[in-house]
């Protein structure tokens, strides 16, 4: 299961939706939802947007997870980190 599939599955369960419920909201088959959740199949952008809307989240979250963690892991350059801490300390 990919991270995308896991996030779809987790959010769907939190909203107490079956695969059929989510599929109906998105306009695809329940089998396709199952493929997205467990078979490493990635939905096309239009379907991904509909899934995000049905699950009350963003496409970015479905693809990347927590945006704060993603931003922190992307900041690897020591100069950027230094500048950020200097600005934070003076703010």
N, C-alpha and C positions, 0 to 999 in steps of 0.2 A: 504494500500500500504506500503510495506516495504521500508526502506531506499535504499536498492539495487534496487528495482523496480523504485523508484523515481529518482535515479541517472541515470538509463538506459533511462527512459522516458525523463528526462531533457536533457541529452546529445544527444539523438536521435533528439529531437526537435531543439536543437541548430545547428545541422548539416543539418536541413531541410530534414530529412529522414522520410519516412512513416514506419509503422510497416512492410509492405511488402518489402520495400527497405532494411531495416536492416535484415529481415529474409532471403532474397535472398543472402545478403553478408555473412551471417553466415551459411546458408545451412539448415535452419529449417523453419517451417511454421509461417506465420504472427500471427496465433492464439497463438502459443507458446510464441512469443514475448509479446503479450498481457497478457498472464498468468504471465510472469516474471515481467511485469510492474505493474500489479494490483492485482494479486491473491496470493501473498506471496509464489509463487513457485520459488525455486532456481534452476538455471541451473547447470548441471554437469560441472565439472572443464574445460573440453575441450570446451564446448559451451561458458562458461563464458570467456575464453581466446579469442575465436573468436569474441564475442561481444565487448570485450575491444579493440581488434585490429580494428574492424570496426568503433568504436567510437573514435579512436585515444586517448585512455586512458590506464590505467593499471587495472589489476584485483584487486589490492590492493585498488585503488580509488573506484572502483565499490562496493566493499564489505565494506570498512571502511570509505570512504569519504576523507576529507582533511587529508593528512598524518601528517601535522604539528599539527593540532588540536588533532589528535589521540596521538601523541607523548607527547604533553603537558598534556593531561588528564591521561596518563599512569604514569607520574612522580609525584607520590604522597608521596614518601618517603622523609621526611624533610632532612635527611642526604645527599641524592643525590641532592636535590635542593640546599642545602647549598654549596656542593662541586662544583656544576655547577656555582653558582654565584661567588664563590671565583676564579675559573679558568677564568671566563669571565672578572672579574674585573682586573685580572693581565695580561690578554692577550693583 
